[in-house]
Amino acid sequence: MSSNTDVARELYGAFQRRDPKLLVDLLHPNFVGHVSEGMPESWGGPHVGPEAMLTEVWAPAWRRFRARPVPECFLSCDDGTVVVTGTYVGQPRDATAPLSAAFAHVIALRDGQVCERRQITDTQRWAQAAADTDAGAVRRLFAAAEQRDRLAVQDATDVVIREAPSLPYGGVFHGHDGALRHALAYNATWDRLQSVEDRRLEPQIRGHDDQFVVTWRQKATARDGRRLDVPVVDLIGLRDGKVTSLEMFPQDTAAVLDFLAYQERTAPG
């Protein structure tokens, strides 16, 4: 018969092998997982049931951070609980540094299965990794805009884009189809008026807790050399490392429209 420590070791082996079926099988039907308050995405707090723990915490943590717990020490206690200490490691997409956060897990068992796991971890490391990942997603968004990469909208399934209605590409756009319509309208307006240098947006990114403010430059050059250079402020919201809202505020839409009208008036023919 497996000891409590054996079951605990098997649990972390399932994390190592990324085996969700085994993870669920090792949890008692009445399992409760206590996640440290302060974890990203409101993961903190109790999660009742094996499926809830898997779908609400462990799977999202893997998707966003490629994170897994690496145990270093298993301590068997007189009351049957097992305390596991180690380090969460991960390599989040778009992040500039890997995730590394110490943990201690207090594990209770019943009938050969894990019935409770209480997490204690360095939540600041997780918060830093989340902010780094989100900033990377924003940088990737602006790089795609500069490169006119239409494939970048493939992940935009839940996004809402708001652009000044007075602009040719203005309005409210929802989801993948809306994001594609907005991108096509924007490109149709500016492609013929922008050099490679004009397409450089020069984004300045600031943010915290899934909310970012980005300032950038809307630039263009008319046939006769007339220049447009208008500051724009974007408010960007993210969830689970993906952009869910994008609201754009050009500093001077009148100047933008005047430039576009001038370009039409001076067009040949």
PyMOL commands that set and color helices and strands:
alter all, ss='L'
color gray80, all
select helices_A, chain A and resi 4-17+20-26+40-42+50-65+123-147+150-155+175-193+253-265
alter helices_A, ss='H'
color red, helices_A
select strands_A, chain A and resi 27-35+45-48+68-76+82-90+99-110+113-121+160-163+171-174+204-208+211-221+227-239+242-250
alter strands_A, ss='S'
color yellow, strands_A
deselect
rebuild
show_as cartoon
